[in-house]
Amino acid sequence: MKKIIIALSIALSFVLPSYAFADQAACEAKAVSKEGKPLYGAAKDASIKKCMGDAKPNDCEAKAVSKDGKPLYGAAKDASIKKCMGGK
């Protein structure tokens, strides 16, 4: 049983990064202007970031801190996370 779990974890370690890379490639393909020309520089980066939904719950939880640098709790934390994720 232990060998099966190890083999499965190794297999998943190869699959998950390639899945994330596929999303990146798909978003890069969608990074075009209104005229259909490819975007470059900051415009391309912003388009890819928006496409991939860069704000992840774990990232937003880490950013949910007060002005003093202390972690937020309760409704304040929920509001901060909601704002970070773009109101989703």
C-alpha positions in Angstrom: 0.0 0.0 0.0 2.8 2.3 0.9 4.4 1.8 -2.6 1.2 2.6 -4.3 0.9 5.9 -2.5 4.5 6.8 -3.3 4.0 5.9 -6.9 0.8 7.9 -7.1 2.4 11.0 -5.5 5.3 10.8 -7.9 2.9 10.6 -10.9 0.8 13.6 -9.7 4.0 15.6 -9.2 4.5 15.4 -13.0 0.9 16.0 -13.9 0.0 19.1 -11.9 2.8 21.4 -13.1 2.0 20.6 -16.7 -1.7 21.3 -16.1 -0.8 24.8 -14.7 1.5 25.3 -17.7 -1.4 24.5 -20.1 -3.5 27.2 -18.5 -0.6 29.7 -18.9 -0.3 28.8 -22.6 -4.0 29.1 -23.1 -4.0 32.5 -21.5 -1.0 33.7 -23.5 -2.9 32.7 -26.7 -5.9 34.8 -25.6 -3.7 37.9 -24.9 -4.6 39.9 -28.1 -5.8 43.4 -28.7 -9.2 44.4 -30.0 -7.7 44.4 -33.5 -6.5 40.8 -33.0 -2.8 41.7 -32.7 -0.7 40.1 -30.0 -0.1 42.1 -26.8 3.3 42.8 -25.5 4.9 44.0 -22.2 2.7 45.1 -19.3 -0.5 44.8 -21.3 0.2 41.1 -22.0 1.1 40.5 -18.4 -2.1 42.1 -17.2 -4.2 40.1 -19.7 -2.6 36.8 -18.6 -3.0 37.7 -14.9 -6.7 38.4 -15.4 -7.2 35.3 -17.4 -5.6 33.0 -14.9 -7.4 34.6 -12.0 -4.2 35.3 -10.2 -5.8 36.0 -6.8 -5.9 32.6 -5.0 -7.6 32.2 -1.6 -4.3 31.3 0.1 -2.5 34.3 -1.3 -5.4 36.6 -0.1 -5.4 35.0 3.4 -1.7 35.8 3.7 -2.4 39.4 2.7 -5.2 39.8 5.3 -3.3 41.8 7.8 -3.9 45.1 9.7 -1.9 48.3 9.3 0.2 47.1 12.2 1.0 43.9 10.4 -1.1 41.7 12.7 -3.5 39.1 11.1 -7.1 40.0 10.7 -9.9 37.9 12.2 -13.7 37.6 11.6 -15.6 40.0 9.4 -12.5 42.1 8.7 -10.6 39.1 7.4 -13.5 38.0 5.3 -13.9 41.5 3.8 -10.2 41.7 3.1 -10.2 38.4 1.3 -13.3 39.3 -0.7 -11.7 42.6 -1.8 -8.4 40.8 -2.7 -10.2 38.2 -4.8 -12.1 41.0 -6.7 -15.5 40.6 -5.0 -16.1 37.0 -6.4 
